[in-house]
Amino acid sequence: MDSRTPPDRGSSPPPPLRVWGAVALVVLVACILAVPSFLSYRAGIEQQFSIACTERIGAFTDRCAAWGGSAPRIIALGGSLLACATRFDEEMESLAQQEGYGDFRFLRLARAQSNIDHYLPVMERVIAARPDILLIDSDILSFRFQPATASTCLDEYGEFCRKRIKQFLQRFDPHRRQGLREREMMLMTGAELLSFHPSRNAQFLRSYSEYIVNREPRGALSQGDPILALLKQARDRGIRVILLDLPRSRRAETIIPALHRQKARELRRQLEQECGVRPLEFPHRFPLEMYRDYSHLTEPGAEQYSMWLIARTAEMVAGKGWQ
């Protein structure tokens, strides 16, 4: 009598190695074929960004004209910190109404891993929109990014391929629609299709440290610098330019090198003396649970910060917070 356990006839044998080899070959060919598309996409990022900003500024101007009146106009420029710390355009306006500050017109242009140079092509349009207050994330003025490394390009390429596959699959789901917030986070990034999934862990902290080190502190500007000229132009047109020091945790602050801080202080003094730019810093510390990671606020944190920012800008428009 055979005591061996009879084979389970209900289970399927694993696919032969040639099947896995064929799958790997298909994936490899697909990735190779995507290279020209990726290179073309990267070359057109700045143009896409300028077009997206121009459309958003035009919509903001139209919204101001449609409502009329003397509602304060606020435009904010920044990176991912600004995007996570503030509500989107109409959401900020609704929040101002709810908090009793009346009509506000708000436009937020946010781009992950950006600096002020990315906004230069549209700064004339920003100034022409005649905001009462122009809020600028201090990070995008104080730093610029060094050229992307090979590993960064590979990360972008991998994300590009994953996003393209996701977009292809979404074609079969006609009920899925991208909201304005998601569209902004896609269009307003240095690499349009880079995902943004911050989390509070050791891996993110290492990545954040690399990100900080890869930034070049700008320091004081030369007199012929276009940034200086545009900020003076904004001042001469009666636009109040505010440098926003966006909140981040103590742990994130300790990563910033001393040289970066020194250069940022030099730039800030120059902008205050020559362009009338004023700093604005959140007066309290958010607990760590208010951050997605160590510097990007959660939704509850963004609501608190947005309400505070609305209150402060309302004071400035009324002339109470502008010395």
Backbone bond lengths (Angstrom), bond angles and torsions (degrees), N, CA, C in turn:
res aa  C-N    CA-C-N  psi(-1)  N-CA   C-N-CA  omega(-1)  CA-C   N-CA-C  phi
1 M - - - 1.462 - - 1.534 109.05 -
2 D 1.330 115.83 128.41 1.477 119.60 -177.18 1.511 109.67 -81.23
3 S 1.336 115.41 115.31 1.477 119.87 -178.03 1.513 112.55 -88.75
4 R 1.333 116.37 -1.49 1.464 118.27 -178.55 1.525 110.41 -67.57
5 T 1.352 116.62 149.01 1.468 121.19 179.72 1.522 109.10 -69.90
6 P 1.321 117.31 125.93 1.472 118.71 -179.61 1.518 110.59 -65.43
7 P 1.318 117.72 147.81 1.476 120.54 179.45 1.508 112.22 -63.37
8 D 1.304 114.96 145.02 1.473 121.10 177.44 1.519 108.46 -79.33
9 R 1.347 115.66 102.35 1.458 119.64 -176.07 1.520 112.70 -74.85
10 G 1.359 117.32 -9.61 1.468 119.92 179.09 1.523 113.04 -83.02
11 S 1.363 117.43 -15.72 1.462 119.80 -178.47 1.513 110.20 -90.35
12 S 1.355 115.36 149.55 1.457 120.91 -179.61 1.517 109.32 -98.52
13 P 1.322 117.22 142.56 1.465 118.84 177.24 1.517 110.47 -68.28
14 P 1.316 118.33 151.14 1.473 119.90 179.16 1.517 110.07 -63.20
15 P 1.333 116.54 151.76 1.466 119.37 179.15 1.518 110.54 -59.44
16 P 1.316 117.14 143.14 1.464 119.14 178.02 1.520 110.79 -64.68
17 L 1.327 114.97 160.68 1.462 120.16 -176.81 1.520 112.15 -59.89
18 R 1.319 116.91 -30.55 1.470 118.17 -178.98 1.522 112.08 -65.08
19 V 1.355 116.98 -28.32 1.469 119.75 177.32 1.525 109.97 -68.27
20 W 1.347 115.25 -46.28 1.471 118.58 177.75 1.522 110.82 -62.60
21 G 1.314 116.05 -38.56 1.459 119.46 177.55 1.514 112.23 -62.35
22 A 1.341 116.49 -38.97 1.467 120.48 179.25 1.524 110.86 -66.99
23 V 1.349 115.24 -40.73 1.469 119.14 178.47 1.526 110.64 -62.73
24 A 1.348 115.36 -44.90 1.465 119.48 179.58 1.525 111.02 -62.06
25 L 1.323 116.37 -38.05 1.468 120.06 179.70 1.518 111.13 -65.91
26 V 1.332 116.40 -41.62 1.468 120.38 178.89 1.523 110.44 -62.20
27 V 1.344 116.46 -44.59 1.465 120.70 179.59 1.526 110.38 -62.63
28 L 1.327 116.71 -43.25 1.463 120.84 179.69 1.525 111.22 -61.93
29 V 1.332 116.78 -44.87 1.465 120.60 179.53 1.528 110.61 -63.22
30 A 1.354 116.18 -41.62 1.467 120.07 179.60 1.522 111.10 -62.22
31 C 1.347 116.37 -40.95 1.464 119.95 179.24 1.529 111.29 -65.91
32 I 1.319 116.31 -40.92 1.467 119.77 179.21 1.531 110.28 -64.65
33 L 1.330 116.49 -43.36 1.465 120.04 -179.83 1.526 111.84 -65.13
34 A 1.349 116.83 -23.76 1.470 120.17 -178.74 1.518 112.73 -81.61
35 V 1.336 118.32 -12.24 1.461 121.25 -176.36 1.531 112.29 -58.80
36 P 1.366 120.20 -50.46 1.475 118.87 179.41 1.523 112.57 -58.24
37 S 1.346 116.15 -38.87 1.465 119.70 179.29 1.521 110.52 -64.58
38 F 1.345 116.90 -40.09 1.460 121.05 179.83 1.530 111.01 -65.45
39 L 1.337 116.84 -44.15 1.462 120.61 179.99 1.522 110.96 -64.12
40 S 1.332 116.10 -39.70 1.466 119.69 177.56 1.524 110.91 -65.66
41 Y 1.332 114.44 -40.23 1.462 119.60 179.00 1.528 111.55 -62.21
42 R 1.357 115.96 -45.39 1.464 119.75 -179.61 1.518 111.53 -62.15
43 A 1.341 115.85 -38.04 1.462 119.83 -179.24 1.518 111.10 -66.41
44 G 1.329 117.44 -26.33 1.459 120.47 -176.71 1.512 115.12 -99.86
45 I 1.350 116.74 6.47 1.463 120.22 -176.20 1.526 111.35 -58.64
46 E 1.340 116.43 -48.68 1.464 119.45 -175.79 1.519 111.46 -63.59
47 Q 1.338 116.22 -38.05 1.458 119.23 177.98 1.523 110.53 -65.04
48 Q 1.338 116.81 -43.07 1.466 120.37 177.62 1.520 110.79 -60.59
49 F 1.319 115.22 -41.73 1.465 119.63 -178.89 1.525 110.91 -64.01
50 S 1.328 117.43 -44.90 1.468 121.13 179.25 1.519 111.29 -62.69
51 I 1.329 116.35 -41.00 1.471 120.38 179.42 1.525 110.10 -64.20
52 A 1.346 116.13 -45.35 1.465 120.02 -179.77 1.523 110.84 -62.01
53 C 1.337 117.52 -43.35 1.467 121.04 178.76 1.525 110.79 -63.45
54 T 1.318 116.90 -43.68 1.461 120.96 -179.40 1.526 110.84 -60.61
55 E 1.327 116.21 -42.15 1.473 120.17 178.27 1.524 110.64 -63.65
56 R 1.328 116.81 -43.58 1.456 119.99 -178.51 1.526 111.51 -66.72
57 I 1.332 117.11 -39.86 1.473 120.60 178.87 1.525 109.62 -65.65
58 G 1.338 116.44 -40.99 1.460 120.00 177.42 1.517 112.07 -61.70
59 A 1.335 116.96 -42.29 1.467 120.74 178.33 1.526 110.89 -64.74
60 F 1.335 116.78 -37.78 1.464 121.04 177.82 1.532 110.35 -64.02
61 T 1.322 117.54 -45.55 1.468 121.88 179.77 1.523 110.38 -62.55
62 D 1.334 116.43 -41.67 1.469 120.32 178.88 1.524 110.59 -64.28
63 R 1.342 116.00 -39.51 1.464 119.74 179.88 1.524 110.60 -65.32
64 C 1.323 116.57 -39.14 1.470 120.32 177.78 1.527 110.83 -64.49
65 A 1.331 116.09 -43.14 1.462 120.53 -178.60 1.525 111.52 -66.78
66 A 1.334 116.08 -37.62 1.463 119.97 -177.72 1.523 111.53 -66.47
67 W 1.324 116.55 -37.73 1.458 120.36 -179.04 1.522 112.18 -83.09
68 G 1.328 115.62 -28.75 1.462 118.79 179.49 1.521 111.43 63.37
69 G 1.316 115.47 -156.82 1.461 119.91 178.72 1.512 112.00 71.49
70 S 1.334 115.47 -166.53 1.469 121.39 -176.48 1.520 111.22 -115.68
71 A 1.335 116.34 34.20 1.459 120.06 -179.73 1.523 110.29 -62.26
72 P 1.334 118.16 134.91 1.468 120.59 178.62 1.528 111.30 -58.68
73 R 1.331 114.91 139.87 1.465 120.79 178.17 1.529 108.32 -108.66
74 I 1.328 115.21 123.36 1.463 120.90 -178.68 1.531 108.22 -122.57
75 I 1.328 116.77 127.59 1.460 121.82 172.82 1.523 107.74 -119.92
76 A 1.327 115.90 132.90 1.468 121.50 -179.80 1.518 109.70 -121.68
77 L 1.324 116.10 132.31 1.461 122.83 177.50 1.524 108.83 -117.71
78 G 1.317 117.54 136.04 1.453 117.76 179.44 1.505 113.75 -176.28
79 G 1.334 113.90 -167.57 1.447 121.38 -179.88 1.520 111.37 -108.43
80 S 1.327 116.29 -153.33 1.461 120.15 -176.96 1.522 112.16 -66.29
81 L 1.348 118.20 -28.06 1.465 119.83 177.23 1.521 110.41 -61.93
82 L 1.339 116.33 -43.17 1.462 120.44 178.54 1.520 110.85 -66.15
83 A 1.334 116.58 -41.78 1.465 120.41 -179.02 1.521 111.45 -61.09
84 C 1.343 116.99 -36.15 1.465 120.08 -178.97 1.526 112.64 -85.88
85 A 1.326 118.07 -18.66 1.469 120.66 -175.54 1.525 112.83 -93.17
86 T 1.333 118.39 -16.04 1.460 120.87 -175.58 1.525 110.65 -127.73
87 R 1.307 114.57 156.74 1.465 120.30 175.04 1.516 110.17 -77.01
88 F 1.330 115.02 163.03 1.454 120.75 178.17 1.533 109.23 -73.89
89 D 1.334 116.36 165.27 1.465 124.62 -169.79 1.532 114.86 -37.29
90 E 1.335 115.96 -74.26 1.469 119.15 -175.70 1.521 112.71 -65.42
91 E 1.339 116.54 -26.10 1.464 119.60 177.34 1.526 110.78 -66.65
92 M 1.321 117.04 -38.93 1.466 120.51 175.73 1.528 110.35 -64.60
93 E 1.315 116.51 -40.45 1.464 120.23 179.40 1.523 111.14 -64.19
94 S 1.334 116.26 -41.25 1.473 119.87 177.85 1.518 111.48 -65.85
95 L 1.325 116.01 -39.24 1.464 120.38 179.22 1.527 110.52 -63.36
96 A 1.335 116.69 -40.07 1.467 120.40 177.78 1.530 110.51 -61.78
97 Q 1.328 116.52 -40.67 1.466 120.36 177.52 1.520 110.63 -62.78
98 Q 1.333 116.44 -45.82 1.461 121.08 -177.86 1.532 111.62 -62.86
99 E 1.327 116.31 -34.78 1.460 120.44 -177.62 1.527 112.48 -84.98
100 G 1.339 116.64 1.23 1.457 120.55 175.14 1.514 115.32 85.33
101 Y 1.339 117.12 20.72 1.466 119.98 -179.94 1.529 112.66 -97.42
102 G 1.312 116.60 6.59 1.461 119.98 176.48 1.512 112.42 74.37
103 D 1.339 114.31 -156.15 1.461 119.99 -176.09 1.521 111.71 -76.52
104 F 1.320 114.92 131.11 1.460 123.05 173.57 1.522 107.33 -129.40
105 R 1.311 116.74 146.14 1.463 120.63 171.62 1.522 106.36 -116.84
106 F 1.326 115.94 120.74 1.463 120.48 -171.43 1.519 110.61 -128.57
107 L 1.340 116.28 136.00 1.461 122.56 175.41 1.519 108.37 -132.95
108 R 1.328 115.82 125.53 1.455 121.14 177.71 1.522 109.55 -115.91
109 L 1.328 115.97 119.93 1.460 121.72 174.07 1.520 107.15 -110.01
110 A 1.321 116.91 113.23 1.468 121.02 -174.63 1.518 109.86 -128.62
111 R 1.313 114.64 137.33 1.465 120.25 -179.17 1.530 108.16 -142.13
112 A 1.321 116.35 121.82 1.460 120.34 -179.48 1.519 110.38 -64.10
113 Q 1.336 115.36 145.01 1.462 122.59 178.83 1.535 111.56 51.21
114 S 1.312 114.76 51.27 1.465 119.35 -177.32 1.521 110.59 -116.67
115 N 1.319 115.90 167.13 1.453 122.39 168.45 1.522 107.58 -139.27
116 I 1.313 117.32 173.51 1.459 121.47 -172.01 1.531 112.03 -61.52
117 D 1.335 117.05 -24.35 1.463 119.91 178.93 1.527 111.84 -60.12
118 H 1.333 117.04 -32.40 1.460 120.08 178.82 1.527 111.76 -65.67
119 Y 1.335 116.91 -24.64 1.467 120.98 -177.69 1.527 113.45 -93.20
120 L 1.324 116.89 -10.35 1.464 119.16 -175.97 1.533 113.61 -55.90
121 P 1.349 119.63 -40.55 1.469 118.72 -179.62 1.528 114.54 -61.81
122 V 1.336 117.62 -20.13 1.467 119.44 -178.14 1.531 112.18 -114.55
123 M 1.317 118.61 4.92 1.461 120.51 -176.77 1.528 112.49 -64.09
124 E 1.333 117.04 -34.62 1.466 119.24 176.82 1.522 110.05 -61.04
125 R 1.324 116.70 -39.62 1.470 120.46 178.34 1.528 111.40 -68.06
126 V 1.335 115.70 -38.10 1.468 119.73 177.08 1.527 110.15 -60.61
127 I 1.321 116.75 -46.02 1.468 121.06 179.99 1.518 110.80 -66.55
128 A 1.345 116.01 -39.14 1.474 120.25 -179.97 1.524 111.91 -65.76
129 A 1.334 117.82 -22.88 1.469 121.00 177.97 1.526 112.22 -71.95
130 R 1.338 117.59 -7.80 1.460 125.43 174.66 1.541 113.51 56.64
131 P 1.332 116.89 52.88 1.472 116.40 174.82 1.521 110.51 -69.27
132 D 1.317 116.24 148.47 1.464 119.74 172.35 1.520 110.10 -70.54
133 I 1.336 114.91 -38.14 1.460 120.94 -178.69 1.525 108.86 -133.29
134 L 1.319 115.71 133.23 1.458 122.07 173.94 1.521 107.78 -112.06
135 L 1.317 116.23 112.56 1.460 122.57 179.18 1.526 108.79 -94.12
136 I 1.327 116.75 128.73 1.463 120.76 179.24 1.518 109.18 -125.64
137 D 1.310 115.96 123.37 1.462 122.52 174.39 1.532 108.41 -56.16
138 S 1.320 117.49 122.83 1.469 120.86 -175.31 1.524 112.22 -59.33
139 D 1.333 117.60 -30.34 1.460 120.28 -178.70 1.524 112.03 -64.20
140 I 1.340 118.17 -39.42 1.466 118.44 -175.68 1.527 111.02 -74.05
141 L 1.332 117.11 -19.11 1.460 119.92 175.14 1.524 111.58 -88.18
142 S 1.310 116.74 -35.78 1.463 121.31 -172.01 1.524 113.60 -81.89
143 F 1.343 116.88 -21.12 1.456 119.75 -174.09 1.517 111.65 -134.11
144 R 1.298 115.83 158.46 1.464 122.01 169.00 1.521 106.99 -137.24
145 F 1.320 116.09 157.03 1.458 120.39 -175.23 1.519 111.05 -92.30
146 Q 1.319 114.30 141.30 1.450 120.14 173.92 1.527 108.67 -74.84
147 P 1.350 118.25 162.02 1.470 120.37 -179.56 1.523 111.96 -53.24
148 A 1.323 115.39 143.97 1.461 120.61 -177.69 1.525 111.31 -63.04
149 T 1.318 116.07 140.20 1.452 121.50 177.21 1.530 109.82 -81.56
150 A 1.336 115.77 169.07 1.466 119.98 179.57 1.524 111.06 -61.08
151 S 1.338 116.77 -39.95 1.467 119.71 -179.51 1.521 111.01 -65.72
152 T 1.352 116.89 -36.17 1.464 119.90 177.80 1.519 110.39 -64.21
153 C 1.331 116.44 -43.57 1.468 120.41 179.40 1.522 111.05 -62.79
154 L 1.343 116.67 -38.93 1.464 119.72 178.26 1.519 110.94 -65.81
155 D 1.335 116.72 -40.05 1.465 119.95 176.55 1.524 110.66 -61.24
156 E 1.335 116.33 -43.95 1.457 120.11 179.28 1.525 111.01 -63.56
157 Y 1.319 115.57 -39.63 1.469 119.61 -179.48 1.524 110.94 -65.29
158 G 1.334 116.66 -43.32 1.458 119.70 177.82 1.514 112.06 -61.63
159 E 1.343 116.04 -42.45 1.463 120.10 178.83 1.528 110.53 -66.71
160 F 1.322 116.07 -37.65 1.464 121.68 177.29 1.533 110.31 -58.30
161 C 1.328 117.20 -47.63 1.464 121.28 -179.58 1.528 110.87 -64.23
162 R 1.336 117.13 -44.34 1.469 119.87 -179.71 1.524 110.96 -62.10
163 K 1.337 115.76 -40.52 1.461 118.65 -178.06 1.519 111.17 -69.35
164 R 1.316 117.32 -37.69 1.459 120.54 178.13 1.525 110.89 -63.09
165 I 1.339 116.49 -40.86 1.470 120.19 177.56 1.521 109.83 -63.39
166 K 1.339 116.67 -42.39 1.464 120.48 179.57 1.526 110.74 -63.00
167 Q 1.331 116.92 -42.43 1.461 119.99 178.50 1.516 111.35 -62.59
168 F 1.335 116.40 -38.53 1.460 120.06 179.08 1.517 110.44 -63.08
169 L 1.333 117.19 -44.72 1.460 121.03 -179.43 1.526 111.58 -66.59
170 Q 1.341 116.89 -31.34 1.461 119.71 -178.79 1.527 112.48 -70.10
171 R 1.324 116.64 -16.29 1.461 118.99 177.54 1.517 112.03 -62.91
172 F 1.329 115.85 -24.24 1.455 120.41 -179.08 1.527 112.03 -89.68
173 D 1.325 116.85 4.96 1.465 121.64 178.75 1.527 108.00 -125.52
174 P 1.324 118.70 86.03 1.470 121.71 -174.07 1.519 114.04 -67.58
175 H 1.332 117.83 -11.21 1.466 120.19 -176.98 1.524 112.53 -86.49
176 R 1.330 116.62 -10.45 1.461 119.48 -179.45 1.513 109.79 -84.11
177 R 1.326 115.92 128.37 1.457 121.16 178.71 1.524 108.16 -133.95
178 Q 1.310 116.70 142.41 1.457 120.87 178.15 1.519 109.56 -88.44
179 G 1.336 116.12 129.39 1.459 120.26 177.11 1.516 111.15 -78.03
180 L 1.309 115.47 172.79 1.465 120.11 -178.79 1.513 111.92 -61.36
181 R 1.332 116.65 -39.10 1.463 119.24 -177.73 1.528 110.41 -64.49
182 E 1.351 117.07 -45.20 1.454 119.81 -179.78 1.525 110.30 -65.47
183 R 1.334 116.52 -39.41 1.465 120.07 -179.67 1.529 110.38 -63.33
184 E 1.336 115.34 -39.40 1.458 117.98 178.49 1.523 110.85 -63.65
185 M 1.317 117.47 -45.22 1.450 120.11 -177.47 1.522 111.60 -65.92
186 M 1.351 117.57 -24.57 1.454 120.51 175.89 1.517 111.13 -80.29
187 L 1.317 116.07 -46.64 1.457 119.77 -174.42 1.520 112.15 -78.14
188 M 1.298 117.01 -28.44 1.456 119.91 -173.55 1.526 112.15 -97.61
189 T 1.313 117.24 38.10 1.449 119.70 176.43 1.513 109.77 -119.01
190 G 1.321 115.51 156.09 1.453 119.40 179.31 1.511 111.30 -59.79
191 A 1.301 118.06 -38.20 1.450 122.78 169.80 1.520 105.13 -118.70
192 E 1.298 116.61 109.53 1.459 123.41 -165.61 1.520 113.77 -46.81
193 L 1.320 116.96 -38.16 1.453 119.31 -170.43 1.527 113.21 -101.25
194 L 1.332 116.95 11.82 1.464 118.57 176.99 1.523 110.06 -67.11
195 S 1.312 116.74 131.21 1.459 119.86 177.00 1.520 109.45 -76.27
196 F 1.313 116.02 156.22 1.460 120.72 179.45 1.518 107.32 -127.74
197 H 1.332 116.84 98.34 1.456 121.53 -176.67 1.528 109.66 -129.84
198 P 1.339 118.33 71.66 1.464 119.03 179.91 1.515 111.55 -69.12
199 S 1.309 116.23 147.43 1.459 121.24 175.57 1.522 107.99 -150.79
200 R 1.319 116.43 156.45 1.457 120.70 -175.20 1.530 109.09 -93.78
201 N 1.325 115.45 88.53 1.454 119.81 178.54 1.526 109.49 -149.88
202 A 1.344 115.92 174.16 1.466 120.65 -176.01 1.523 111.68 -64.32
203 Q 1.329 116.18 -36.05 1.462 119.27 -179.32 1.523 110.92 -63.76
204 F 1.334 116.02 -43.95 1.464 118.60 178.58 1.524 110.76 -64.34
205 L 1.326 117.32 -38.34 1.459 120.70 -179.41 1.528 110.73 -62.97
206 R 1.335 116.80 -40.40 1.464 120.10 175.60 1.521 110.90 -63.43
207 S 1.331 116.09 -44.14 1.467 119.83 179.56 1.520 110.77 -64.18
208 Y 1.329 116.06 -39.00 1.460 120.07 179.57 1.523 110.98 -65.14
209 S 1.339 116.33 -39.05 1.464 120.41 177.91 1.525 110.48 -62.57
210 E 1.331 116.67 -43.46 1.470 120.60 177.73 1.527 110.57 -62.88
211 Y 1.330 115.16 -40.09 1.468 120.35 179.68 1.530 110.81 -62.21
212 I 1.326 117.01 -42.71 1.466 121.05 179.27 1.527 110.80 -64.61
213 V 1.323 115.88 -45.05 1.464 120.23 -178.65 1.528 111.12 -64.35
214 N 1.325 116.95 -30.93 1.462 121.10 -176.57 1.532 111.99 -78.80
215 R 1.334 117.24 -1.03 1.461 120.03 177.25 1.524 109.96 -92.49
216 E 1.293 115.32 143.95 1.465 120.81 178.27 1.525 108.98 -105.08
217 P 1.342 118.81 120.12 1.470 119.53 179.15 1.524 110.19 -65.17
218 R 1.324 115.90 135.72 1.461 119.70 -173.54 1.528 112.32 -79.79
219 G 1.315 117.87 -42.88 1.462 120.08 -177.91 1.516 111.67 71.72
220 A 1.339 116.25 -170.83 1.465 121.62 -178.26 1.526 110.56 -62.98
221 L 1.331 115.83 145.26 1.462 122.03 -177.13 1.523 110.71 -93.14
222 S 1.332 116.24 149.00 1.464 120.56 173.50 1.526 109.15 -74.24
223 Q 1.319 116.85 158.58 1.464 120.09 -175.82 1.523 112.73 -65.40
224 G 1.314 117.74 -22.67 1.466 119.81 178.67 1.513 113.99 -91.65
225 D 1.324 118.06 5.70 1.461 121.37 -176.99 1.531 110.19 -68.99
226 P 1.359 118.01 131.59 1.476 120.39 -178.94 1.522 113.22 -62.78
227 I 1.333 117.85 -28.04 1.469 120.10 178.34 1.526 109.71 -63.23
228 L 1.318 116.18 -45.48 1.465 120.90 179.52 1.522 110.52 -62.16
229 A 1.324 116.53 -43.45 1.469 120.67 -179.24 1.525 111.47 -62.72
230 L 1.331 117.50 -41.21 1.469 120.70 -179.10 1.521 111.63 -69.08
231 L 1.331 117.29 -38.49 1.462 119.81 178.77 1.529 110.97 -67.90
232 K 1.318 117.18 -36.17 1.468 120.07 174.62 1.521 110.94 -66.54
233 Q 1.322 115.90 -38.06 1.466 119.74 177.71 1.520 110.65 -63.54
234 A 1.339 116.78 -41.54 1.464 120.34 177.26 1.525 110.62 -61.72
235 R 1.326 116.49 -43.87 1.474 120.68 178.44 1.525 110.79 -60.33
236 D 1.343 116.93 -44.64 1.463 121.11 -177.26 1.529 111.99 -65.82
237 R 1.329 116.93 -22.75 1.464 120.76 178.34 1.520 112.40 -92.68
238 G 1.317 115.80 8.10 1.462 119.87 176.18 1.508 114.82 83.15
239 I 1.327 117.45 15.26 1.467 121.02 178.55 1.524 108.92 -88.44
240 R 1.298 116.32 128.26 1.463 121.12 178.11 1.525 108.73 -85.93
241 V 1.304 116.30 117.63 1.469 121.41 -177.88 1.525 109.13 -99.40
242 I 1.331 115.21 124.15 1.462 122.13 -176.93 1.524 109.08 -117.80
243 L 1.324 115.80 131.98 1.456 121.83 176.90 1.530 107.90 -95.81
244 L 1.329 115.34 111.98 1.462 120.70 -176.32 1.527 110.98 -86.55
245 D 1.328 116.11 121.05 1.459 120.72 169.49 1.523 106.90 -92.19
246 L 1.318 115.57 97.05 1.461 119.80 -175.10 1.529 110.68 -74.28
247 P 1.332 116.79 146.64 1.468 119.56 -175.28 1.521 112.28 -68.95
248 R 1.330 114.75 147.17 1.459 122.66 171.55 1.522 107.11 -151.49
249 S 1.301 116.83 161.60 1.470 119.99 -175.91 1.532 110.88 -72.36
250 R 1.329 115.26 163.96 1.472 120.12 176.90 1.531 110.72 -59.94
251 R 1.321 116.33 -37.95 1.469 119.84 -179.21 1.525 110.05 -61.46
252 A 1.326 117.17 -42.48 1.466 120.53 179.43 1.523 110.80 -66.82
253 E 1.315 117.42 -36.64 1.465 120.70 -179.20 1.524 111.69 -66.84
254 T 1.326 117.55 -33.20 1.463 119.93 -178.42 1.522 112.03 -69.17
255 I 1.328 117.32 -18.46 1.466 121.07 -179.06 1.527 111.32 -76.94
256 I 1.328 116.85 -26.30 1.469 120.80 -175.81 1.527 109.31 -68.91
257 P 1.340 118.42 122.47 1.473 120.78 -178.21 1.528 112.08 -64.36
258 A 1.333 115.84 153.70 1.467 121.60 -179.00 1.530 111.33 -61.26
259 L 1.336 117.00 -37.09 1.465 120.10 179.44 1.524 111.06 -62.24
260 H 1.318 116.87 -39.79 1.461 120.90 178.20 1.529 110.48 -61.39
261 R 1.315 116.17 -42.93 1.466 120.12 -179.97 1.530 110.79 -64.07
262 Q 1.331 115.75 -42.67 1.460 120.10 -179.41 1.530 111.13 -62.33
263 K 1.328 116.85 -46.87 1.465 121.32 179.45 1.530 111.16 -62.36
264 A 1.334 116.65 -38.85 1.462 120.67 178.82 1.528 110.91 -64.11
265 R 1.340 117.05 -38.94 1.470 120.58 178.11 1.528 110.73 -65.60
266 E 1.337 116.67 -40.16 1.469 120.33 178.62 1.527 110.52 -61.45
267 L 1.322 116.27 -44.86 1.467 120.21 179.94 1.525 110.63 -64.77
268 R 1.304 116.19 -42.01 1.468 119.88 -178.44 1.533 111.34 -62.43
269 R 1.333 117.18 -43.34 1.467 119.93 178.03 1.528 110.93 -61.01
270 Q 1.333 116.13 -42.97 1.459 119.40 -179.93 1.531 111.49 -63.14
271 L 1.328 117.15 -45.56 1.466 120.46 -177.76 1.529 111.29 -66.14
272 E 1.325 116.48 -34.90 1.460 119.66 178.42 1.523 110.78 -68.77
273 Q 1.321 116.91 -42.32 1.461 120.72 -177.23 1.526 112.49 -73.85
274 E 1.328 117.73 -40.73 1.458 120.76 -172.16 1.525 114.19 -96.29
275 C 1.324 117.73 -25.54 1.470 120.37 -175.19 1.517 113.21 -122.03
276 G 1.333 117.54 -4.30 1.463 119.71 -179.32 1.509 113.91 72.75
277 V 1.339 117.59 18.74 1.467 121.12 179.24 1.525 109.05 -72.07
278 R 1.332 116.63 135.11 1.467 121.15 -179.17 1.523 110.81 -116.14
279 P 1.339 117.85 142.45 1.470 120.81 177.73 1.527 110.71 -82.45
280 L 1.313 115.43 154.24 1.461 121.57 175.47 1.521 107.50 -142.94
281 E 1.332 115.27 118.94 1.465 120.77 -176.08 1.518 109.84 -124.76
282 F 1.325 115.68 136.88 1.455 121.25 176.58 1.529 108.56 -62.05
283 P 1.341 118.61 127.64 1.469 120.36 -170.46 1.524 115.17 -80.21
284 H 1.330 117.66 -5.40 1.467 119.89 -176.25 1.523 110.39 -121.18
285 R 1.323 115.03 168.04 1.463 121.63 175.62 1.524 109.06 -103.15
286 F 1.324 116.05 128.55 1.455 119.36 172.91 1.522 109.34 -79.78
287 P 1.336 118.59 139.83 1.467 119.39 173.75 1.530 109.96 -66.42
288 L 1.311 116.25 158.63 1.461 120.71 -174.29 1.525 112.60 -59.20
289 E 1.338 116.94 -31.26 1.462 118.94 -178.87 1.523 112.71 -68.67
290 M 1.331 117.31 -10.56 1.463 121.05 176.43 1.536 112.25 -84.04
291 Y 1.326 116.75 -0.74 1.463 120.87 -179.52 1.523 110.44 -109.70
292 R 1.323 115.20 142.92 1.463 119.92 173.12 1.522 109.95 -68.82
293 D 1.331 115.06 -36.29 1.461 121.67 179.57 1.520 107.31 -131.41
294 Y 1.335 117.47 -104.82 1.458 121.25 175.17 1.521 111.68 -126.28
295 S 1.335 117.01 -1.12 1.464 118.42 -178.31 1.527 113.96 -147.23
296 H 1.323 118.79 -16.81 1.465 121.38 -179.13 1.527 109.33 -99.24
297 L 1.318 116.42 122.18 1.462 121.10 -174.16 1.530 112.13 -71.92
298 T 1.319 115.18 150.99 1.458 121.74 172.53 1.529 108.90 -78.66
299 E 1.324 116.49 177.21 1.475 120.44 178.57 1.534 111.98 -59.63
300 P 1.347 119.37 -46.98 1.474 118.32 176.94 1.528 112.14 -60.86
301 G 1.327 116.74 -38.92 1.462 119.49 177.22 1.515 111.73 -63.95
302 A 1.336 116.24 -41.11 1.460 120.94 179.31 1.529 111.07 -63.95
303 E 1.321 116.54 -36.03 1.463 118.96 179.39 1.528 110.58 -65.85
304 Q 1.329 116.53 -43.64 1.467 119.94 178.52 1.522 111.46 -63.47
305 Y 1.323 115.53 -45.93 1.466 119.15 -178.69 1.529 110.68 -66.00
306 S 1.324 117.45 -40.06 1.463 120.96 -179.83 1.525 111.32 -62.57
307 M 1.333 116.83 -41.77 1.462 120.09 179.05 1.527 110.69 -64.58
308 W 1.334 115.91 -41.52 1.464 119.38 177.52 1.529 110.66 -63.72
309 L 1.329 117.43 -43.05 1.465 121.05 -178.23 1.524 110.99 -65.16
310 I 1.309 117.24 -39.23 1.465 120.63 177.50 1.531 110.04 -62.12
311 A 1.333 115.82 -44.56 1.466 119.70 -179.85 1.530 111.38 -61.75
312 R 1.330 116.22 -42.99 1.463 119.59 -178.89 1.527 111.86 -67.84
313 T 1.332 117.55 -42.60 1.465 119.48 179.18 1.526 110.38 -66.81
314 A 1.328 117.47 -33.77 1.465 119.99 176.78 1.525 110.34 -63.06
315 E 1.340 116.57 -40.48 1.469 120.46 177.20 1.520 110.85 -63.53
316 M 1.332 116.69 -39.91 1.461 119.94 -179.66 1.520 111.91 -66.17
317 V 1.328 115.77 -42.46 1.472 119.54 178.12 1.510 110.15 -62.13
318 A 1.342 116.79 -36.75 1.467 120.91 178.76 1.514 112.71 -77.81
319 G 1.336 117.07 -5.72 1.446 120.93 177.25 1.510 114.45 87.28
320 K 1.351 116.98 8.13 1.469 119.42 -175.73 1.527 112.62 -90.92
321 G 1.346 116.78 -22.77 1.450 118.32 -174.80 1.508 112.38 -116.31
322 W 1.332 116.39 29.36 1.463 119.88 -176.68 1.501 108.64 -130.16
323 Q 1.319 116.46 94.52 1.457 119.45 177.28 1.510 109.89 -104.83
